[in-house]
Amino acid sequence: MSLRSLVWQLPRRVMRSFSDRRISLWVALVLLLLALLATLVWLAGRYEASQVQAELERGAADAVSDIRSGLSRNNQALLAVPAWSVSEKNWQIQAQSLLSQNREWLRMEWRDAQGLLLAHENSPLRVPAFDNATRQNALVEIQQACMRAQRLNDAAYSRSYFLPQPNGLGMEVMELCLPILRANTLLGFAVVSYSLQGLLASQLGDTYGRRNQVSFTEPDGTRLAIYGEPKRANRLFHAQQLLDLPGNTLVLRIDGRRAIPDLFPNVLTALVTAMSIALVSVLLLLVKDSRRRLKAERDLADALAFRKAMEDSLVTGLRARDLQGRITYVNPAFCQMVGLTPAELLGCSAPMPYWPPEMAGEYQQRQAVRLAGNAPPREGFESVFMRKDGSRFSVLIIEAPLINVQGQQTGWMSAFLDMSEQRKVEELSRASQERLQATARLATVGEMASLLSHELNQPLAAISSYAAGSLNLLNDASQLQREPLLGNLQMALQRIAEQAGRAGKVINSVHDFVRRRDQNRQAIAPSALISDIMPLVLLQARKLQVRVETLFEERLPQVLCDRTMVEQVLLNLARNGMQAMDHPTCARRVLTLQVRRAASNVTHGWIEFSVIDAGIGIAPEVAKQLFTPFFTTKDEGMGLGLSLCRTVVEQHGGRLEFSPHTPRGTVFRFTLPTALNA
């Protein structure tokens, strides 16, 4: 075929395709209009039929309401009879009057409280329906209705039963039993026999029976009584309502025939209007659909381009497999990860080319379990892959089912993260952590050495003082008598031994404190803590010319604490207080050690220790960093005393604080738990 013939035939093919498309659109339009017309006709018929059915349903509900109201009026009429305590003759006269007024009543009886018959009267409007045999057969239903009425203290009905008649016919009858009470005393029962057909005729009458057939039925559909005859028509409608009476439940059914709805006078205009609207709507929809299709195609192209760019930029490897385990998709990141091209990977099945040969069997078993439908954990699992050059690397694999548009699983989608760099970082972090732990141990050793050097100053100073005093006593031995000399030497050596033991306890306590062990806490009287440190406090007080006073509240409970560390806290605070008064401006040098119960409700069950000095006070800029480790205002201080004191108190659950003292000086106070509170 020549190029010229191709040029001539191309427009014809294009026009033919457009013509075929236009014809298909018009065919679709005509079919749509025909379907719309048929649907409208069907809906119109359904609508009118539903209106008739709804009307019949409302009629059935109203009929049940009328019957229930009529029965209630009859009960009120029975209760209004005043002759229950008079003669039988007067009762029969009133019974005949009620029977004449209610055509549905067949018989009326007066029974005593035990259910025995006292008097009865048959309806004067018809032949007596009962004889002795038939009434004896109905006695069970009457007794059950009266027992139910006595229990409910209200009217009760029996089940309906068939009453045969002498002419070979019969009727369905229901018994009413109404208890007669006076001053909450049961006088007897009024029993009325209802004809179900008469009940329909008297209560519903021509209102419902003129156009419909009204009947009482049992729940299974068995008709018990029928009244009325529906007019002739070609469509039958029926409705049912439940008549729930005390002791009996009946179904009221209404059957009515109606003509087929007349379509054209009511629906023709609506159909023409609807067809016109449908025609215009279809044309608009066609235009809108073509625009929407073009927009969808552009959006799809943009989405594909966006997905392609996103897949190319990912550092996470992606791989898709079908239900047979064959690879159907890989992204560039996965190809770069394993060093293989997409052509080498697509269509591959187990064993995969990136599996290490020594692990191929294990991986194949795991893939078989996965393909059997067992979902992997969402957090993923680690594995080892092999690059094309043979090098191994760790990967984190996260797999999820691959679901299509219909919601069916078509395979598995896997995401791969190269864990090589993360493993290097973990190794570096582990090495760094080990170095930090070694540094922390060195810092702990330094902290323990600093605390020991700080806390051992006091017992060592006391030992030195007592030793110097002993030497002075020995130098002056010629001037002293033997017995006083021995007594003083014995006391000095005893003090040296006590302070040496105290130094050992300090070393053990500081050792436990630095290693964060639980201290050996014991219950001890607050006065004993003060008494133990008084020799050291008085020793320094004499050097600085300070007078020490102690104030104890009466009947203080014991505190639970580490005795050695708390004594060090008291010694540090007392020494700082005395040193604060070693100033030329301090004329009154009095150090007060006070112990009392904590006054705050929050610290109820705690003991408060206070160290009060009359020194120069604490400057505001010093107060901000007073408890900072290694901060000190002394030339020879280490800055660990107050920091150690606060840490010891907080380990006991208390708090250490300070405030200015009036007229001058500072108050340091801390709290300790009582033995009972602990």
C-alpha positions as CSV (number, residue, x, y, z in Angstrom):
1,M,0.0,0.0,0.0
2,S,1.4,3.4,-1.0
3,L,1.9,6.3,1.3
4,R,-0.7,8.4,-0.5
5,S,-3.4,5.7,0.0
6,L,-2.5,5.7,3.7
7,V,-2.9,9.5,3.9
8,W,-6.4,9.3,2.3
9,Q,-7.6,6.3,4.4
10,L,-6.5,7.7,7.8
11,P,-9.2,10.5,8.0
12,R,-11.8,8.0,6.9
13,R,-10.8,5.6,9.7
14,V,-10.9,8.4,12.2
15,M,-14.3,9.6,11.1
16,R,-15.6,6.1,11.1
17,S,-14.4,5.6,14.7
18,F,-16.1,8.9,15.8
19,S,-19.3,7.9,14.0
20,D,-19.4,4.5,15.7
21,R,-18.8,6.2,19.0
22,R,-21.6,8.7,18.4
23,I,-24.0,5.9,17.4
24,S,-23.2,4.0,20.6
25,L,-23.8,7.0,22.7
26,W,-27.3,7.6,21.1
27,V,-28.1,3.9,21.5
28,A,-27.2,4.2,25.2
29,L,-29.3,7.4,25.4
30,V,-32.4,5.7,23.9
31,L,-32.0,2.6,26.1
32,L,-31.6,4.9,29.1
33,L,-34.8,6.8,28.3
34,L,-36.7,3.5,27.8
35,A,-35.4,2.2,31.1
36,L,-36.3,5.5,32.8
37,L,-39.8,5.4,31.4
38,A,-40.4,1.8,32.6
39,T,-38.9,2.6,35.9
40,L,-41.2,5.6,36.3
41,V,-44.3,3.6,35.4
42,W,-43.3,0.9,37.9
43,L,-42.5,3.4,40.6
44,A,-45.9,5.1,40.1
45,G,-47.7,1.9,40.5
46,R,-45.7,1.0,43.6
47,Y,-46.3,4.4,45.1
48,E,-50.1,4.2,44.7
49,A,-50.1,0.6,45.9
50,S,-48.0,1.7,48.9
51,Q,-50.5,4.5,49.6
52,V,-53.4,2.0,49.6
53,Q,-51.4,-0.4,51.8
54,A,-50.6,2.4,54.3
55,E,-54.3,3.5,54.4
56,L,-55.2,-0.1,55.2
57,E,-52.5,-0.3,57.9
58,R,-53.8,2.8,59.5
59,G,-57.4,1.4,59.4
60,A,-56.2,-1.8,61.1
61,A,-54.5,0.2,63.9
62,D,-57.7,2.3,64.4
63,A,-59.9,-0.8,64.4
64,V,-57.8,-2.3,67.2
65,S,-58.0,0.9,69.1
66,D,-61.8,1.0,68.7
67,I,-62.1,-2.6,69.9
68,R,-59.9,-2.0,72.9
69,S,-62.0,1.2,73.8
70,G,-65.3,-0.7,73.4
71,L,-64.1,-3.5,75.7
72,S,-63.0,-0.9,78.3
73,R,-66.4,0.7,78.2
74,N,-68.1,-2.6,78.7
75,N,-65.9,-3.2,81.8
76,Q,-66.9,0.1,83.2
77,A,-70.6,-0.7,82.6
78,L,-70.2,-4.0,84.5
79,L,-68.5,-2.2,87.4
80,A,-71.4,0.3,87.5
81,V,-74.0,-2.4,88.3
82,P,-75.0,-1.6,92.0
83,A,-76.8,-4.9,92.6
84,W,-74.0,-7.2,93.6
85,S,-75.1,-7.1,97.2
86,V,-78.9,-7.3,96.5
87,S,-81.3,-10.0,95.5
88,E,-80.9,-12.4,92.5
89,K,-84.0,-11.0,90.9
90,N,-82.7,-7.4,90.8
91,W,-79.4,-8.7,89.4
92,Q,-81.2,-10.5,86.6
93,I,-83.1,-7.4,85.7
94,Q,-80.0,-5.3,85.4
95,A,-78.2,-8.2,83.5
96,Q,-81.0,-8.3,80.9
97,S,-80.7,-4.5,80.4
98,L,-76.9,-4.8,79.8
99,L,-77.4,-7.9,77.5
100,S,-80.0,-5.9,75.5
101,Q,-77.5,-3.0,75.0
102,N,-74.6,-5.2,73.9
103,R,-75.3,-7.6,71.0
104,E,-71.9,-9.2,71.3
105,W,-72.7,-10.6,74.8
106,L,-74.1,-14.1,74.7
107,R,-74.4,-14.8,78.5
108,M,-73.8,-13.0,81.8
109,E,-73.0,-14.8,85.1
110,W,-72.7,-13.8,88.7
111,R,-70.2,-16.0,90.6
112,D,-69.0,-15.9,94.2
113,A,-65.4,-15.4,95.4
114,Q,-64.9,-19.2,95.0
115,G,-66.1,-19.2,91.4
116,L,-69.4,-20.9,92.2
117,L,-72.4,-19.9,90.0
118,L,-74.9,-17.7,91.8
119,A,-77.0,-16.4,88.9
120,H,-76.9,-16.2,85.1
121,E,-78.8,-14.6,82.3
122,N,-78.7,-15.3,78.5
123,S,-79.0,-12.6,75.8
124,P,-82.6,-11.9,74.9
125,L,-81.5,-10.9,71.4
126,R,-80.8,-14.4,70.2
127,V,-81.5,-18.1,71.0
128,P,-79.5,-19.2,74.1
129,A,-76.1,-20.3,72.9
130,F,-75.3,-22.4,75.9
131,D,-76.8,-25.5,77.5
132,N,-75.6,-27.4,80.5
133,A,-73.1,-29.5,78.5
134,T,-71.5,-26.8,76.6
135,R,-71.3,-24.5,79.6
136,Q,-69.7,-27.3,81.6
137,N,-67.1,-27.7,78.8
138,A,-66.3,-24.0,79.1
139,L,-65.9,-24.1,82.8
140,V,-62.1,-24.6,82.6
141,E,-61.6,-21.5,80.5
142,I,-63.8,-19.5,83.0
143,Q,-61.8,-20.7,86.0
144,Q,-58.5,-19.8,84.4
145,A,-59.8,-16.4,83.4
146,C,-61.1,-15.7,86.9
147,M,-57.8,-16.8,88.5
148,R,-55.9,-14.5,86.2
149,A,-58.3,-11.7,87.0
150,Q,-57.9,-12.2,90.7
151,R,-54.1,-12.2,90.3
152,L,-54.2,-9.0,88.2
153,N,-56.9,-7.4,90.2
154,D,-58.5,-6.4,86.9
155,A,-60.4,-7.8,84.0
156,A,-59.0,-10.9,82.3
157,Y,-60.0,-12.8,79.2
158,S,-59.9,-16.5,78.4
159,R,-58.6,-18.1,75.2
160,S,-61.1,-18.3,72.4
161,Y,-62.9,-21.6,71.9
162,F,-65.4,-23.0,69.5
163,L,-69.0,-23.2,70.7
164,P,-71.1,-25.7,68.6
165,Q,-74.8,-24.8,67.9
166,P,-77.8,-27.0,67.4
167,N,-78.1,-26.1,63.6
168,G,-74.8,-27.8,62.9
169,L,-72.9,-24.5,62.9
170,G,-71.0,-22.8,65.6
171,M,-69.2,-19.7,66.7
172,E,-65.9,-18.7,68.4
173,V,-66.4,-17.5,72.0
174,M,-64.2,-15.7,74.5
175,E,-64.9,-15.4,78.2
176,L,-64.4,-12.2,80.3
177,C,-64.0,-12.4,84.0
178,L,-64.2,-9.2,86.0
179,P,-63.5,-9.2,89.8
180,I,-65.9,-7.2,92.0
181,L,-64.2,-5.5,94.9
182,R,-65.4,-3.4,97.8
183,A,-63.0,-2.0,100.3
184,N,-60.3,-4.3,98.8
185,T,-62.5,-7.3,99.6
186,L,-63.4,-9.7,96.8
187,L,-67.1,-10.1,96.6
188,G,-67.3,-12.2,93.4
189,F,-66.9,-12.2,89.7
190,A,-68.9,-11.0,86.7
191,V,-68.5,-13.3,83.8
192,V,-69.5,-12.3,80.3
193,S,-69.3,-14.6,77.2
194,Y,-68.3,-12.7,74.1
195,S,-69.0,-13.7,70.5
196,L,-66.0,-12.8,68.4
197,Q,-68.1,-12.3,65.3
198,G,-70.5,-10.1,67.3
199,L,-67.6,-8.2,68.7
200,L,-66.5,-7.4,65.2
201,A,-70.0,-6.4,64.1
202,S,-70.8,-4.2,67.2
203,Q,-67.4,-2.5,67.6
204,L,-66.4,-2.0,64.0
205,G,-69.7,-2.2,62.1
206,D,-70.1,-0.6,58.7
207,T,-67.2,1.7,59.3
208,Y,-64.7,-1.0,58.4
209,G,-66.9,-3.8,57.0
210,R,-68.4,-1.8,54.1
211,R,-65.3,-1.9,52.0
212,N,-63.3,-4.6,53.7
213,Q,-63.4,-8.0,55.3
214,V,-62.5,-7.9,59.0
215,S,-61.6,-11.1,60.8
216,F,-60.0,-12.4,64.0
217,T,-57.2,-14.9,63.3
218,E,-54.8,-16.9,65.3
219,P,-51.0,-16.2,64.9
220,D,-50.7,-19.1,62.4
221,G,-53.4,-17.5,60.1
222,T,-56.4,-19.6,61.2
223,R,-59.5,-17.5,60.9
224,L,-61.7,-17.4,64.1
225,A,-64.4,-14.9,63.1
226,I,-65.2,-13.0,59.9
227,Y,-67.3,-9.9,59.4
228,G,-68.0,-7.9,56.2
229,E,-67.4,-8.6,52.5
230,P,-64.9,-6.6,50.4
231,K,-66.1,-5.2,47.1
232,R,-65.1,-6.8,43.9
233,A,-61.8,-5.6,42.5
234,N,-58.7,-7.1,40.8
235,R,-56.1,-6.5,43.5
236,L,-56.2,-7.7,47.1
237,F,-54.5,-5.8,50.0
238,H,-54.4,-7.0,53.6
239,A,-53.1,-5.6,56.9
240,Q,-52.7,-7.2,60.4
241,Q,-52.6,-5.7,63.9
242,L,-52.1,-7.5,67.2
243,L,-54.9,-7.2,69.8
244,D,-53.2,-7.9,73.1
245,L,-55.7,-8.5,75.9
246,P,-55.0,-9.7,79.4
247,G,-55.0,-13.5,79.1
248,N,-55.5,-13.7,75.3
249,T,-53.9,-12.4,72.2
250,L,-55.8,-12.1,68.9
251,V,-54.7,-11.0,65.4
252,L,-57.1,-8.5,63.7
253,R,-56.8,-8.9,59.9
254,I,-58.4,-6.5,57.4
255,D,-58.6,-7.7,53.7
256,G,-59.6,-5.1,51.0
257,R,-59.7,-5.2,47.3
258,R,-58.7,-2.1,45.2
259,A,-58.6,-1.4,41.5
260,I,-55.3,-1.1,39.6
261,P,-54.1,2.5,39.8
262,D,-54.9,4.7,36.9
263,L,-51.6,5.7,35.4
264,F,-52.2,8.3,32.7
265,P,-54.2,11.0,34.4
266,N,-51.7,11.1,37.3
267,V,-48.3,10.2,35.8
268,L,-48.2,11.3,32.1
269,T,-47.2,14.9,32.8
270,A,-44.6,13.8,35.3
271,L,-43.2,11.2,32.8
272,V,-42.8,13.8,30.0
273,T,-41.1,16.2,32.3
274,A,-38.9,13.5,33.7
275,M,-37.9,12.3,30.2
276,S,-36.9,15.8,29.2
277,I,-34.9,16.3,32.3
278,A,-33.3,12.9,31.7
279,L,-32.4,13.8,28.1
280,V,-30.7,17.0,29.1
281,S,-29.0,15.4,32.1
282,V,-27.6,12.6,29.9
283,L,-26.1,15.1,27.4
284,L,-24.6,17.1,30.3
285,L,-23.2,13.9,31.8
286,L,-21.7,12.9,28.5
287,V,-19.9,16.3,28.3
288,K,-18.9,16.1,31.9
289,D,-17.7,12.5,31.5
290,S,-15.4,13.4,28.6
291,R,-13.9,16.2,30.6
292,R,-13.5,14.0,33.6
293,R,-11.9,11.3,31.5
294,L,-9.3,13.7,30.1
295,K,-8.6,15.1,33.6
296,A,-8.3,11.5,34.9
297,E,-5.8,10.6,32.2
298,R,-3.7,13.7,32.9
299,D,-3.8,12.9,36.7
300,L,-2.9,9.3,36.0
301,A,0.1,10.4,33.9
302,D,1.2,12.9,36.7
303,A,0.8,10.2,39.3
304,L,2.8,7.7,37.3
305,A,5.6,10.3,36.8
306,F,5.5,11.2,40.5
307,R,5.6,7.5,41.6
308,K,8.5,6.9,39.2
309,A,10.4,9.9,40.6
310,M,9.7,8.8,44.2
311,E,10.8,5.2,43.5
312,D,14.0,6.4,41.9
313,S,14.8,8.7,44.9
314,L,14.2,6.1,47.6
315,V,17.1,4.7,49.5
316,T,14.8,1.8,50.7
317,G,14.8,-1.2,48.5
318,L,11.4,-2.4,47.3
319,R,10.6,-5.8,45.9
320,A,7.3,-7.4,44.9
321,R,6.6,-11.1,44.5
322,D,3.5,-13.0,43.2
323,L,1.9,-15.9,45.1
324,Q,4.3,-18.3,43.4
325,G,7.3,-16.5,44.8
326,R,8.5,-14.9,41.5
327,I,9.8,-11.4,41.5
328,T,7.5,-9.0,39.6
329,Y,9.0,-5.6,40.6
330,V,12.2,-4.1,42.0
331,N,13.1,-0.5,42.4
332,P,16.5,1.1,41.6
333,A,17.5,1.2,45.3
334,F,17.2,-2.6,45.6
335,C,19.1,-3.2,42.4
336,Q,21.9,-0.9,43.7
337,M,21.8,-2.7,47.0
338,V,22.4,-6.2,45.6
339,G,24.4,-5.0,42.5
340,L,22.1,-6.7,40.0
341,T,20.0,-5.2,37.1
342,P,16.2,-5.4,36.9
343,A,16.5,-7.7,33.9
344,E,18.6,-10.1,36.1
345,L,16.0,-10.0,38.9
346,L,12.5,-9.9,37.3
347,G,11.0,-13.4,37.0
348,C,13.5,-15.0,39.4
349,S,12.3,-17.5,42.0
350,A,14.0,-19.4,44.8
351,P,16.9,-19.7,45.1
352,M,17.4,-15.9,44.6
353,P,20.8,-14.7,43.1
354,Y,21.4,-12.5,46.1
355,W,21.1,-15.3,48.7
356,P,24.4,-16.5,50.2
357,P,24.8,-20.1,49.1
358,E,25.3,-21.4,52.6
359,M,22.0,-19.9,53.7
360,A,19.9,-20.7,50.6
361,G,18.2,-23.7,52.3
362,E,17.1,-21.7,55.3
363,Y,15.9,-18.9,53.2
364,Q,13.9,-21.2,50.9
365,Q,12.1,-22.8,53.9
366,R,11.3,-19.3,55.2
367,Q,9.9,-18.3,51.9
368,A,7.8,-21.4,51.7
369,V,6.3,-20.5,55.1
370,R,5.6,-17.0,53.9
371,L,3.9,-18.2,50.7
372,A,1.7,-20.5,52.7
373,G,0.0,-17.4,54.1
374,N,1.7,-16.8,57.4
375,A,2.1,-13.1,57.8
376,P,5.5,-11.9,59.0
377,P,5.8,-9.5,62.0
378,R,5.2,-5.9,61.2
379,E,8.4,-4.8,62.9
380,G,10.4,-6.8,60.4
381,F,13.3,-9.3,60.7
382,E,17.0,-9.2,59.9
383,S,18.7,-11.2,57.3
384,V,22.0,-11.3,55.3
385,F,22.2,-10.8,51.5
386,M,25.1,-11.2,49.1
387,R,26.1,-8.6,46.5
388,K,27.1,-9.5,43.0
389,D,30.8,-9.2,43.9
390,G,30.2,-11.8,46.7
391,S,30.3,-9.4,49.7
392,R,27.8,-9.9,52.5
393,F,25.7,-7.2,54.2
394,S,22.9,-7.1,56.8
395,V,19.4,-6.0,55.8
396,L,16.2,-5.4,57.7
397,I,13.2,-6.9,55.8
398,I,9.6,-5.7,56.3
399,E,6.9,-7.6,54.4
400,A,3.2,-7.0,53.9
401,P,0.5,-8.6,51.7
402,L,0.1,-7.0,48.3
403,I,-3.7,-6.3,47.8
404,N,-5.2,-5.4,44.5
405,V,-8.2,-3.1,43.8
406,Q,-10.7,-6.0,44.3
407,G,-9.3,-6.6,47.8
408,Q,-7.6,-9.9,46.9
409,Q,-4.0,-10.7,47.7
410,T,-1.8,-11.0,44.6
411,G,1.5,-11.4,46.3
412,W,3.9,-9.9,48.8
413,M,5.6,-6.4,49.0
414,S,8.9,-6.3,50.8
415,A,11.0,-3.3,52.0
416,F,14.7,-3.6,52.6
417,L,16.9,-1.4,54.7
418,D,20.7,-1.7,54.5
419,M,21.9,-2.1,58.1
420,S,25.7,-2.0,57.4
421,E,26.1,1.7,58.5
422,Q,23.9,1.2,61.5
423,R,26.0,-1.8,62.7
424,K,29.1,0.4,62.4
425,V,27.4,3.1,64.4
426,E,26.3,0.5,67.0
427,E,29.9,-0.7,67.4
428,L,31.2,2.8,67.8
429,S,28.4,3.5,70.4
430,R,29.3,0.4,72.3
431,A,33.0,1.3,72.4
432,S,32.1,4.9,73.5
433,Q,29.8,3.5,76.2
434,E,32.6,1.4,77.6
435,R,34.9,4.4,77.7
436,L,32.2,6.4,79.4
437,Q,31.8,3.7,82.0
438,A,35.5,3.6,82.7
439,T,35.5,7.4,83.0
440,A,32.5,7.2,85.4
441,R,34.4,4.7,87.5
442,L,37.4,7.0,87.7
443,A,35.1,9.9,88.6
444,T,33.5,7.8,91.3
445,V,37.0,7.0,92.7
446,G,37.8,10.8,92.6
447,E,34.5,11.6,94.3
448,M,35.1,9.1,97.1
449,A,38.7,10.4,97.6
450,S,37.4,14.0,97.8
451,L,34.7,13.1,100.3
452,L,37.0,11.1,102.4
453,S,39.5,14.0,102.5
454,H,36.7,16.3,103.5
455,E,34.9,14.2,106.1
456,L,38.1,12.8,107.8
457,N,39.3,16.3,108.6
458,Q,37.2,16.5,111.7
459,P,38.0,13.2,113.4
460,L,41.7,13.6,112.5
461,A,41.7,17.1,113.9
462,A,40.1,15.8,117.1
463,I,42.7,13.0,117.3
464,S,45.5,15.5,116.8
465,S,44.1,17.8,119.6
466,Y,43.7,15.0,122.1
467,A,47.2,13.7,121.3
468,A,48.7,17.2,121.8
469,G,46.8,17.5,125.1
470,S,48.2,14.2,126.2
471,L,51.7,15.3,125.4
472,N,51.2,18.5,127.3
473,L,50.0,16.5,130.3
474,L,53.1,14.2,130.1
475,N,55.4,17.3,129.9
476,D,53.8,18.7,133.1
477,A,53.8,15.4,134.9
478,S,56.1,16.7,137.6
479,Q,53.6,19.3,138.6
480,L,50.6,17.0,138.7
481,Q,49.7,14.2,141.0
482,R,49.7,10.7,139.7
483,E,45.9,10.0,139.9
484,P,44.7,13.1,138.1
485,L,47.3,12.6,135.5
486,L,46.3,9.0,134.8
487,G,42.6,10.0,134.7
488,N,43.2,12.8,132.2
489,L,45.5,10.5,130.0
490,Q,42.9,7.8,130.1
491,M,40.1,10.2,129.0
492,A,42.3,11.6,126.2
493,L,43.3,8.1,124.9
494,Q,39.6,7.1,125.1
495,R,38.7,10.1,123.0
496,I,41.4,9.3,120.5
497,A,40.1,5.8,120.2
498,E,36.5,7.1,119.7
499,Q,37.6,9.5,117.0
500,A,39.7,6.7,115.3
501,G,36.6,4.5,115.3
502,R,34.5,7.4,114.0
503,A,37.0,7.9,111.2
504,G,36.5,4.2,110.2
505,K,32.8,4.6,110.2
506,V,33.1,7.8,108.1
507,I,35.2,5.8,105.6
508,N,32.6,3.0,105.4
509,S,29.6,5.4,105.1
510,V,31.3,7.5,102.4
511,H,32.2,4.3,100.5
512,D,28.5,3.2,100.6
513,F,27.3,6.7,99.8
514,V,29.5,7.0,96.7
515,R,28.5,3.5,95.5
516,R,24.8,4.4,96.1
517,R,24.2,1.5,98.4
518,D,21.4,1.5,100.9
519,Q,22.8,2.8,104.2
520,N,22.5,0.9,107.4
521,R,19.7,3.0,109.0
522,Q,18.7,2.6,112.6
523,A,16.2,4.2,115.0
524,I,18.0,6.6,117.3
525,A,16.9,9.4,119.7
526,P,17.6,13.0,118.3
527,S,19.3,13.9,121.6
528,A,21.8,11.1,121.1
529,L,22.8,12.5,117.7
530,I,23.5,15.9,119.3
531,S,25.3,14.3,122.3
532,D,27.7,12.3,120.0
533,I,28.9,15.4,118.1
534,M,29.1,17.7,121.2
535,P,32.8,16.9,122.1
536,L,33.9,17.8,118.6
537,V,31.7,20.9,118.5
538,L,32.9,22.1,121.9
539,L,36.5,21.5,120.9
540,Q,36.2,23.9,118.0
541,A,33.9,26.2,119.9
542,R,36.6,26.8,122.5
543,K,39.1,27.8,119.8
544,L,36.7,30.3,118.2
545,Q,35.3,31.5,121.6
546,V,31.7,30.4,120.7
547,R,29.1,29.4,123.2
548,V,27.0,26.4,122.2
549,E,23.3,26.1,123.3
550,T,21.0,23.1,122.7
551,L,17.1,23.2,122.7
552,F,15.1,20.0,122.7
553,E,11.4,19.7,122.5
554,E,9.9,17.3,125.0
555,R,9.1,13.6,124.2
556,L,10.6,13.5,120.8
557,P,10.2,10.2,118.9
558,Q,13.2,8.4,117.5
559,V,14.4,9.1,113.9
560,L,15.4,6.5,111.4
561,C,18.7,7.4,109.8
562,D,22.3,6.5,109.0
563,R,23.8,7.7,112.2
564,T,27.3,8.4,111.0
565,M,26.3,10.4,107.9
566,V,23.7,12.5,109.8
567,E,26.3,13.3,112.5
568,Q,28.6,14.5,109.7
569,V,25.7,16.7,108.5
570,L,25.3,18.2,111.9
571,L,29.1,18.7,112.3
572,N,29.4,20.4,108.9
573,L,26.5,22.8,109.7
574,A,27.8,23.5,113.2
575,R,31.4,24.1,112.0
576,N,30.1,26.4,109.2
577,G,28.0,28.3,111.7
578,M,30.9,28.8,114.1
579,Q,33.2,29.9,111.2
580,A,30.5,32.4,110.1
581,M,30.8,34.1,113.6
582,D,34.6,34.3,113.4
583,H,34.4,37.9,112.3
584,P,35.4,41.1,114.2
585,T,31.8,42.5,113.8
586,C,30.3,39.5,115.7
587,A,30.1,40.5,119.4
588,R,27.6,37.8,120.4
589,R,28.9,34.4,119.4
590,V,26.2,31.9,120.3
591,L,25.6,28.7,118.3
592,T,22.1,27.1,118.9
593,L,21.3,23.5,118.1
594,Q,17.5,23.0,118.1
595,V,15.5,19.9,117.6
596,R,11.7,19.9,117.4
597,R,8.8,18.3,115.6
598,A,8.2,19.7,112.0
599,A,5.3,22.2,112.1
600,S,4.1,21.8,108.5
601,N,1.2,19.4,107.8
602,V,3.1,18.2,104.7
603,T,6.0,17.0,106.9
604,H,3.8,15.6,109.7
605,G,5.7,12.7,111.3
606,W,9.1,14.3,110.7
607,I,11.7,15.8,113.1
608,E,13.4,19.1,112.3
609,F,17.0,19.9,113.2
610,S,18.1,23.5,113.2
611,V,21.6,25.0,113.4
612,I,21.3,28.8,114.2
613,D,24.3,31.1,114.2
614,A,24.7,34.9,114.8
615,G,27.2,35.4,112.0
616,I,27.4,37.9,109.2
617,G,24.8,36.1,107.1
618,I,24.9,34.9,103.5
619,A,25.1,37.3,100.6
620,P,22.4,37.0,97.8
621,E,25.0,36.2,95.1
622,V,26.4,33.4,97.3
623,A,23.0,32.0,98.2
624,K,22.2,31.2,94.6
625,Q,25.1,28.7,94.3
626,L,25.5,27.7,98.0
627,F,24.8,24.0,97.4
628,T,26.8,23.8,94.1
629,P,29.7,21.2,94.4
630,F,33.2,22.7,94.6
631,F,31.8,26.2,95.2
632,T,33.3,27.8,98.4
633,T,34.0,31.2,99.9
634,K,36.9,29.9,102.1
635,D,40.5,30.0,101.1
636,E,41.1,26.4,102.2
637,G,37.6,25.0,101.5
638,M,36.8,22.3,99.0
639,G,33.1,23.2,98.4
640,L,31.8,19.8,99.1
641,G,30.4,20.2,102.6
642,L,26.9,21.6,101.9
643,S,26.5,19.6,98.7
644,L,27.2,16.4,100.7
645,C,24.8,17.5,103.5
646,R,21.9,18.1,101.0
647,T,22.5,14.8,99.3
648,V,22.5,12.9,102.6
649,V,19.3,14.5,103.8
650,E,17.6,13.9,100.5
651,Q,18.6,10.3,100.5
652,H,16.7,10.1,103.8
653,G,13.6,11.6,102.2
654,G,14.0,15.0,103.9
655,R,15.0,18.4,102.7
656,L,17.7,20.9,103.6
657,E,17.1,24.6,103.5
658,F,18.3,27.9,105.0
659,S,16.9,31.3,105.8
660,P,18.1,34.6,107.5
661,H,17.9,34.8,111.3
662,T,16.6,37.8,113.2
663,P,18.4,40.1,114.2
664,R,21.4,38.6,112.4
665,G,22.8,35.3,111.3
666,T,21.5,32.3,109.4
667,V,19.3,29.3,110.2
668,F,20.1,25.9,108.5
669,R,17.3,23.4,109.0
670,F,16.7,19.8,107.7
671,T,14.1,17.1,108.4
672,L,14.4,13.4,109.1
673,P,11.6,10.8,109.2
674,T,10.6,9.4,112.5
675,A,10.9,5.7,113.1
676,L,7.0,5.4,113.3
677,N,6.5,7.3,110.1
678,A,9.0,5.1,108.3
